[in-house]
Amino acid sequence: MLITKKLGNISASAITNKSIDKLSIEWHEAERRILHKTTQSGIDVTLKFLNRNPDFKEGDVLWQDENTIIIVEIIPTECIVITPGSLIVAAALSYEIGNRHVPLFYEGVDLLIPYDVPLFNLLQASGYSIRIEEKKLVQPFKTTVLPHLQIAGDVSITGKKLHLSKSL
């Protein structure tokens, strides 16, 4: 089965009398444009999102008919879990993690990082209170800034600086 678009999310749909078939993916596959997977009931699925990042979320509806609905399920993975006690600790952690270009997720007040031995050892040696747990990495901490151009009526700070420097 070839799927090229998402049909919404199950949280926004009223599902009645349909069986739910889950397509399990790992957190790092959520932005893959091409995937070949098998659903829990054994249906072979090919996902092709060639023109854009699919940004799969937990519960995304990929396909449905009158009897069945196929949704995305993010598989839990081993994570480093940190509960920063203050804004200063959160900023220091963000700096350490950002310098290593490691993906960062959040759940409530906890910061979640895919388990990595060197990073775990570094954070532990730095005195941070950390623990390892199985979690679903479903809420990425988006740290990318806007490009230096106008988007939806707003201009990034760097774009404003560039505009001001040109007028000097």
DOTORMAR-82343 format. One record per atom (N, C-alpha, C, O): atom name; chain; x, y, z. Coordinates in steps of 0.001 Angstrom, whole numbers, plus 500000, padded with zeros to 6 digits. Layout:
<nodes>
CA_A_X_Y_Z
...
</nodes>
This chain:
<nodes>
N_A_500847_498834_500000
CA_A_500000_500000_500000
C_A_500899_501238_500000
O_A_501827_501329_500804
N_A_500632_502186_499108
CA_A_501386_503427_499009
C_A_500589_504545_499665
O_A_499415_504750_499356
N_A_501244_505271_500583
CA_A_500603_506399_501267
C_A_501454_507633_501009
O_A_502662_507620_501247
N_A_500818_508716_500515
CA_A_501536_509934_500178
C_A_501062_511157_500955
O_A_501610_512246_500783
N_A_500050_510993_501808
CA_A_499598_512130_502619
C_A_498943_511638_503903
O_A_498449_510515_503991
N_A_498960_512527_504895
CA_A_498294_512237_506158
C_A_496855_512720_506063
O_A_496556_513681_505354
N_A_495972_512047_506779
CA_A_494553_512389_506739
C_A_494090_513107_508004
O_A_492889_513274_508216
N_A_495012_513523_508827
CA_A_494666_514177_510092
C_A_495237_513396_511257
O_A_496178_512617_511103
N_A_494652_513616_512430
CA_A_495097_512918_513630
C_A_493888_512305_514307
O_A_492797_512874_514303
N_A_494100_511132_514887
CA_A_492999_510397_515508
C_A_492383_511171_516677
O_A_491214_510967_517005
N_A_493158_512051_517304
CA_A_492631_512835_518421
C_A_491559_513821_517968
O_A_490745_514263_518779
N_A_491548_514171_516684
CA_A_490557_515100_516151
C_A_489439_514388_515402
O_A_488591_515038_514791
N_A_489430_513065_515442
CA_A_488439_512288_514691
C_A_487538_511505_515638
O_A_487957_511067_516710
N_A_486319_511346_515219
CA_A_485391_510487_515957
C_A_485419_509109_515292
O_A_484903_508940_514187
N_A_486014_508142_515954
CA_A_486155_506800_515397
C_A_485070_505910_515991
O_A_485013_505701_517203
N_A_484216_505392_515124
CA_A_483181_504473_515579
C_A_483181_503241_514694
O_A_483209_503347_513468
N_A_483152_502093_515310
CA_A_483055_500807_514619
C_A_484186_500562_513615
O_A_483970_499914_512590
N_A_485367_501063_513894
CA_A_486514_500800_513029
C_A_487605_500177_513879
O_A_487806_500558_515032
N_A_488307_499214_513295
CA_A_489457_498660_514008
C_A_490670_499542_513726
O_A_490845_500044_512616
N_A_491491_499719_514737
CA_A_492676_500563_514615
C_A_493894_499670_514414
O_A_494179_498789_515224
N_A_494602_499916_513322
CA_A_495832_499199_512997
C_A_496970_500206_513131
O_A_496927_501280_512531
N_A_497983_499859_513915
CA_A_499067_500799_514190
C_A_500290_500513_513330
O_A_500687_499365_513133
N_A_500868_501591_512829
CA_A_502134_501529_512121
C_A_503177_502085_513085
O_A_503240_503293_513311
N_A_503986_501210_513646
CA_A_504962_501605_514657
C_A_506234_502125_514002
O_A_506816_501474_513134
N_A_506658_503326_514440
CA_A_507908_503899_513957
C_A_508739_504345_515160
O_A_508209_504583_516246
N_A_510032_504451_514945
CA_A_510915_504958_515986
C_A_510973_506477_515874
O_A_510660_507037_514824
N_A_511374_507144_516953
CA_A_511368_508604_517004
C_A_512160_509228_515859
O_A_511756_510260_515323
N_A_513278_508618_515477
CA_A_514119_509205_514430
C_A_513559_508979_513030
O_A_514080_509544_512068
N_A_512516_508173_512891
CA_A_511884_507952_511586
C_A_510740_508934_511339
O_A_510161_508940_510253
N_A_510408_509759_512322
CA_A_509260_510661_512221
C_A_509429_511724_511140
O_A_508443_512317_510702
N_A_510644_511970_510711
CA_A_510871_512968_509672
C_A_511394_512358_508373
O_A_511803_513082_507466
N_A_511381_511054_508285
CA_A_511835_510377_507055
C_A_510792_510566_505957
O_A_509592_510444_506202
N_A_511247_510857_504778
CA_A_510332_511077_503652
C_A_509909_509787_502975
O_A_508844_509727_502360
N_A_510736_508750_503084
CA_A_510401_507451_502499
C_A_510625_506381_503563
O_A_511704_506284_504146
N_A_509597_505589_503802
CA_A_509671_504502_504780
C_A_508942_503285_504240
O_A_507908_503406_503582
N_A_509484_502122_504522
CA_A_508829_500856_504206
C_A_508620_500146_505534
O_A_509585_499785_506207
N_A_507360_499945_505914
CA_A_507031_499360_507210
C_A_505874_498381_507059
O_A_505228_498308_506013
N_A_505630_497631_508133
CA_A_504494_496723_508194
C_A_503669_497083_509420
O_A_504220_497277_510503
N_A_502355_497175_509258
CA_A_501484_497500_510384
C_A_501390_496298_511326
O_A_501852_495206_510998
N_A_500795_496508_512481
CA_A_500665_495435_513456
C_A_499833_494264_512935
O_A_500017_493127_513369
N_A_498916_494542_512001
CA_A_498101_493455_511446
C_A_498746_492808_510223
O_A_498182_491877_509648
N_A_499938_493298_509814
CA_A_500664_492662_508725
C_A_500532_493315_507368
O_A_500950_492720_506374
N_A_499974_494502_507276
CA_A_499847_495197_505989
C_A_501169_495895_505675
O_A_501670_496679_506481
N_A_501733_495605_504494
CA_A_502956_496284_504061
C_A_502599_497682_503569
O_A_501717_497853_502727
N_A_503300_498681_504110
CA_A_503018_500074_503796
C_A_504299_500753_503332
O_A_505365_500572_503921
N_A_504176_501539_502265
CA_A_505260_502389_501807
C_A_504802_503827_501971
O_A_503778_504226_501414
N_A_505558_504604_502733
CA_A_505259_506026_502927
C_A_506192_506830_502041
O_A_507412_506685_502126
N_A_505621_507684_501183
CA_A_506427_508534_500304
C_A_505915_509967_500407
O_A_504834_510293_499916
N_A_506710_510812_501052
CA_A_506410_512225_501190
C_A_507585_512983_500574
O_A_508424_513526_501293
N_A_507643_513018_499247
CA_A_508822_513512_498545
C_A_508969_515028_498568
O_A_510092_515533_498536
N_A_507869_515761_498624
CA_A_507940_517220_498523
C_A_508032_517934_499856
O_A_508259_519143_499892
N_A_507858_517206_500960
CA_A_507890_517865_502265
C_A_508225_516863_503361
O_A_508105_515651_503183
N_A_508644_517398_504487
CA_A_508920_516594_505668
C_A_507578_516149_506254
O_A_506739_517004_506538
N_A_507344_514859_506446
CA_A_506048_514410_506944
C_A_505798_514764_508404
O_A_504642_514903_508804
N_A_506846_514914_509214
CA_A_506732_515270_510627
C_A_505631_514449_511310
O_A_504674_514997_511856
N_A_505794_513117_511264
CA_A_504792_512226_511833
C_A_504649_512442_513331
O_A_505638_512574_514052
N_A_503415_512475_513783
CA_A_503075_512615_515197
C_A_502317_511374_515646
O_A_501714_510669_514837
N_A_502357_511123_516934
CA_A_501590_510030_517527
C_A_500113_510203_517159
O_A_499531_511256_517419
N_A_499509_509183_516560
CA_A_498094_509207_516222
C_A_497752_509754_514847
O_A_496573_509855_514508
N_A_498758_510112_514040
CA_A_498462_510581_512683
C_A_497746_509484_511905
O_A_498154_508323_511929
N_A_496680_509863_511219
CA_A_495906_508916_510412
C_A_496529_508861_509021
O_A_496655_509880_508342
N_A_496920_507641_508605
CA_A_497569_507463_507312
C_A_496625_506923_506247
O_A_496786_507209_505060
N_A_495646_506148_506674
CA_A_494728_505520_505722
C_A_493494_505058_506482
O_A_493569_504719_507663
N_A_492362_505048_505795
CA_A_491160_504490_506411
C_A_490161_504076_505340
O_A_490116_504636_504244
N_A_489366_503082_505693
CA_A_488215_502681_504897
C_A_487052_502512_505867
O_A_487115_502991_506999
N_A_486003_501844_505438
CA_A_484815_501718_506306
C_A_485048_500805_507517
O_A_484279_500856_508477
N_A_486095_499971_507488
CA_A_486331_499028_508584
C_A_487604_499289_509398
O_A_487656_498971_510586
N_A_488613_499857_508772
CA_A_489932_499945_509393
C_A_490519_501336_509256
O_A_490256_502052_508290
N_A_491317_501699_510243
CA_A_492057_502955_510195
C_A_493507_502648_510592
O_A_493755_501955_511579
N_A_494455_503169_509813
CA_A_495882_502972_510114
C_A_496420_504275_510691
O_A_496299_505338_510083
N_A_497022_504171_511890
CA_A_497573_505348_512547
C_A_499050_505126_512888
O_A_499527_503992_512938
N_A_499756_506224_513119
CA_A_501163_506192_513518
C_A_501258_505997_515024
O_A_500526_506612_515798
N_A_502181_505122_515419
CA_A_502504_504954_516835
C_A_504014_505099_516982
O_A_504778_504413_516303
N_A_504444_505999_517878
CA_A_505867_506180_518145
C_A_506275_505160_519208
O_A_505657_505083_520270
N_A_507313_504383_518921
CA_A_507786_503343_519835
C_A_508582_503984_520978
O_A_509429_504842_520728
N_A_508327_503585_522212
CA_A_509136_504101_523326
C_A_510597_503683_523164
O_A_510895_502615_522629
N_A_511498_504540_523633
CA_A_512929_504263_523543
C_A_513607_504674_524846
O_A_513048_505431_525640
N_A_514803_504170_525048
CA_A_515554_504507_526246
C_A_516047_505955_526148
O_A_516654_506353_525154
N_A_515772_506730_527199
CA_A_516078_508158_527203
C_A_516809_508583_528458
O_A_516710_507951_529510
N_A_517539_509661_528318
CA_A_518068_510378_529472
C_A_516991_511392_529834
O_A_516594_512206_529000
N_A_516521_511346_531069
CA_A_515466_512251_531528
C_A_516067_513205_532553
O_A_516705_512784_533518
N_A_515850_514495_532323
CA_A_516376_515525_533214
C_A_515228_516436_533613
O_A_514463_516887_532761
N_A_515107_516707_534903
CA_A_514131_517669_535390
C_A_514913_518868_535914
O_A_515373_518863_537056
N_A_515065_519909_535070
CA_A_515834_521060_535535
C_A_515063_521772_536650
O_A_513856_521992_536541
N_A_515767_522122_537708
CA_A_515120_522748_538857
C_A_514940_524247_538711
O_A_514162_524855_539446
N_A_515654_524849_537768
CA_A_515553_526294_537591
C_A_515799_526650_536134
O_A_516204_525809_535331
N_A_515548_527897_535813
CA_A_515773_528387_534462
C_A_517264_528387_534121
O_A_517637_528150_532972
N_A_518107_528648_535103
CA_A_519555_528658_534878
C_A_520046_527256_534538
O_A_520866_527083_533636
N_A_519547_526256_535258
CA_A_519933_524868_534975
C_A_519436_524465_533583
O_A_520158_523811_532830
N_A_518209_524852_533244
CA_A_517658_524536_531921
C_A_518498_525176_530814
O_A_518741_524552_529781
N_A_518941_526419_531027
CA_A_519768_527110_530031
C_A_521126_526424_529888
O_A_521609_526241_528771
N_A_521738_526047_530994
CA_A_523044_525374_530946
C_A_522922_524028_530238
O_A_523769_523671_529419
N_A_521870_523286_530558
CA_A_521641_521993_529901
C_A_521428_522174_528405
O_A_521986_521433_527596
N_A_520621_523158_528044
CA_A_520341_523417_526629
C_A_521627_523749_525882
O_A_521813_523334_524738
N_A_522505_524492_526525
CA_A_523795_524834_525918
C_A_524635_523575_525699
O_A_525175_523370_524611
N_A_524747_522734_526728
CA_A_525533_521501_526626
C_A_524988_520574_525541
O_A_525747_520004_524758
N_A_523678_520431_525508
CA_A_523039_519528_524548
C_A_523105_520111_523137
O_A_523376_519396_522173
N_A_522853_521424_523026
CA_A_522874_522082_521722
C_A_524244_522045_521070
O_A_524345_521925_519849
N_A_525300_522145_521870
CA_A_526656_522089_521328
C_A_526970_520739_520709
O_A_527878_520634_519884
N_A_526251_519730_521084
CA_A_526479_518380_520544
C_A_525483_518034_519438
O_A_525503_516925_518904
N_A_524620_518976_519099
CA_A_523611_518790_518045
C_A_522781_517536_518276
O_A_522460_516809_517336
N_A_522438_517290_519530
CA_A_521634_516139_519916
C_A_520173_516565_519937
O_A_519867_517638_520458
N_A_519266_515773_519397
CA_A_517850_516151_519449
C_A_517353_516188_520893
O_A_517721_515347_521713
N_A_516523_517163_521180
CA_A_515995_517376_522519
C_A_514472_517342_522457
O_A_513863_517939_521570
N_A_513870_516644_523399
CA_A_512416_516531_523475
C_A_511990_516974_524868
O_A_512817_517117_525768
N_A_510694_517187_525032
CA_A_510199_517544_526348
C_A_508891_516821_526629
O_A_508165_516425_525718
N_A_508618_516663_527907
CA_A_507363_516068_528378
C_A_507079_516712_529729
O_A_507762_516423_530712
N_A_506084_517577_529782
CA_A_505829_518328_531004
C_A_507021_519231_531285
O_A_507389_520048_530441
N_A_507629_519094_532463
CA_A_508808_519899_532814
C_A_510111_519146_532556
O_A_511191_519696_532771
N_A_510026_517910_532104
CA_A_511208_517086_531864
C_A_511782_517319_530469
O_A_511047_517490_529496
N_A_513115_517320_530396
CA_A_513805_517313_529118
C_A_514201_515873_528829
O_A_514691_515173_529716
N_A_513992_515424_527592
CA_A_514283_514051_527186
C_A_515294_514050_526056
O_A_515181_514813_525097
N_A_516290_513177_526187
CA_A_517332_513040_525183
C_A_517467_511553_524870
O_A_517518_510740_525793
N_A_517527_511177_523591
CA_A_517789_509759_523292
C_A_519067_509320_523999
O_A_520058_510050_524013
N_A_519039_508117_524588
CA_A_520168_507651_525390
C_A_521442_507590_524569
O_A_521474_507032_523472
N_A_522488_508176_525124
CA_A_523799_508213_524497
C_A_524819_508129_525634
O_A_524832_508991_526513
N_A_525666_507110_525627
CA_A_526590_506864_526735
C_A_527511_508058_527012
O_A_527593_508490_528162
N_A_528214_508614_525998
CA_A_529104_509742_526308
C_A_528360_510951_526902
O_A_528853_511585_527834
N_A_527177_511266_526363
CA_A_526411_512394_526889
C_A_525918_512101_528303
O_A_525943_512979_529165
N_A_525472_510875_528542
CA_A_525046_510478_529887
C_A_526197_510654_530876
O_A_526008_511220_531953
N_A_527380_510175_530521
CA_A_528546_510297_531397
C_A_528922_511754_531645
O_A_529265_512128_532767
N_A_528857_512578_530597
CA_A_529169_513999_530736
C_A_528187_514691_531676
O_A_528596_515425_532575
N_A_526898_514458_531470
CA_A_525886_515105_532307
C_A_525993_514643_533754
O_A_525832_515434_534684
N_A_526264_513363_533932
CA_A_526412_512818_535285
C_A_527651_513404_535968
O_A_527597_513780_537139
N_A_528760_513481_535240
CA_A_529995_514042_535799
C_A_529855_515537_536091
O_A_530531_516071_536971
N_A_528965_516209_535340
CA_A_528741_517640_535560
C_A_527832_517908_536750
O_A_527617_519061_537125
N_A_527301_516846_537343
CA_A_526494_517000_538557
C_A_525003_517177_538336
O_A_524273_517484_539278
N_A_524539_516991_537114
CA_A_523102_517106_536865
C_A_522381_515877_537413
O_A_522927_514774_537414
N_A_521169_516076_537870
CA_A_520346_514976_538352
C_A_519624_514368_537149
O_A_518687_514957_536611
N_A_520074_513183_536737
CA_A_519519_512552_535540
C_A_519091_511130_535861
O_A_519541_510528_536836
N_A_518219_510616_535024
CA_A_517790_509230_535159
C_A_517527_508676_533754
O_A_517381_509426_532788
N_A_517473_507356_533671
CA_A_517199_506689_532395
C_A_515823_506053_532480
O_A_515522_505336_533434
N_A_514985_506316_531478
CA_A_513631_505759_531428
C_A_513265_505433_529990
O_A_513855_505961_529047
N_A_512278_504550_529836
CA_A_511682_504273_528527
C_A_510583_505307_528310
O_A_509651_505393_529109
N_A_510679_506088_527245
CA_A_509701_507143_526948
C_A_509443_507198_525449
O_A_510258_506758_524639
N_A_508289_507750_525106
CA_A_507988_508057_523715
C_A_508485_509470_523444
O_A_508087_510412_524129
N_A_509337_509616_522466
CA_A_509865_510937_522105
C_A_508929_511550_521062
O_A_509138_511411_519857
N_A_507904_512225_521550
CA_A_506860_512722_520659
C_A_506787_514240_520560
O_A_506152_514761_519643
N_A_507425_514965_521483
CA_A_507362_516430_521444
C_A_508772_516998_521305
O_A_509439_517264_522304
N_A_509224_517182_520061
CA_A_510570_517730_519879
C_A_510632_519182_520313
O_A_509677_519940_520146
N_A_511757_519548_520865
CA_A_512012_520915_521266
C_A_512546_521607_520024
O_A_513709_521419_519669
N_A_511729_522394_519365
CA_A_512121_523046_518114
C_A_513004_524243_518421
O_A_512551_525219_519019
N_A_514255_524169_518014
CA_A_515206_525229_518315
C_A_515633_526004_517081
O_A_516444_526925_517189
N_A_515117_525661_515929
CA_A_515501_526328_514700
C_A_514852_527707_514642
O_A_513664_527855_514930
N_A_515631_528702_514273
CA_A_515101_530055_514157
C_A_514517_530254_512770
O_A_514782_529482_511848
N_A_513716_531305_512641
CA_A_513146_531630_511339
C_A_514241_532006_510356
O_A_515273_532543_510757
N_A_514033_531735_509077
CA_A_515002_532200_508090
C_A_515001_533734_508063
O_A_514120_534367_508645
N_A_515973_534314_507399
CA_A_516147_535765_507398
C_A_515260_536423_506343
O_A_515740_537220_505538
N_A_514006_536102_506345
CA_A_513086_536685_505405
C_A_511706_536762_506035
O_A_511462_536233_507120
N_A_510826_537426_505336
CA_A_509494_537617_505882
C_A_508674_536353_505705
O_A_508605_535790_504612
N_A_508048_535910_506800
CA_A_507171_534749_506765
C_A_505888_535110_507488
O_A_505913_535472_508664
N_A_504782_535015_506799
CA_A_503463_535272_507380
C_A_503418_536614_508099
O_A_502879_536713_509201
N_A_503987_537655_507473
CA_A_503904_538990_508039
C_A_504896_539270_509157
O_A_504866_540361_509727
N_A_505767_538336_509492
CA_A_506729_538537_510561
C_A_508133_538439_509991
O_A_508368_537709_509028
N_A_509064_539171_510583
CA_A_510450_539148_510151
C_A_511295_538698_511331
O_A_511058_539124_512461
N_A_512284_537836_511078
CA_A_513151_537379_512156
C_A_514027_538518_512655
O_A_514184_539530_511971
N_A_514594_538360_513839
CA_A_515464_539385_514414
C_A_516673_539616_513509
O_A_517077_540758_513288
N_A_517250_538530_512985
CA_A_518399_538666_512085
C_A_517989_539407_510820
O_A_518757_540214_510295
N_A_516795_539141_510334
CA_A_516290_539846_509154
C_A_516146_541337_509415
O_A_516451_542153_508545
N_A_515682_541698_510604
CA_A_515560_543122_510972
C_A_516933_543785_511033
O_A_517107_544918_510583
N_A_517917_543058_511601
CA_A_519281_543593_511685
C_A_519850_543813_510291
O_A_520475_544840_510024
N_A_519633_542846_509403
CA_A_520135_542998_508033
C_A_519494_544199_507349
O_A_520174_544946_506644
N_A_518204_544391_507548
CA_A_517482_545517_506948
C_A_518029_546826_507485
O_A_518248_547762_506715
N_A_518258_546915_508809
CA_A_518785_548146_509408
C_A_520196_548438_508922
O_A_520537_549595_508681
N_A_521022_547407_508775
CA_A_522409_547629_508342
C_A_522474_548101_506898
O_A_523398_548829_506534
N_A_521522_547706_506074
CA_A_521505_548147_504684
C_A_521133_549621_504557
O_A_521531_550289_503602
N_A_520364_550127_505530
CA_A_519920_551507_505463
C_A_520966_552481_506001
O_A_520764_553693_505918
N_A_522070_551993_506545
CA_A_523120_552876_507087
C_A_524030_553403_506031
O_A_524957_554155_506333
</nodes>
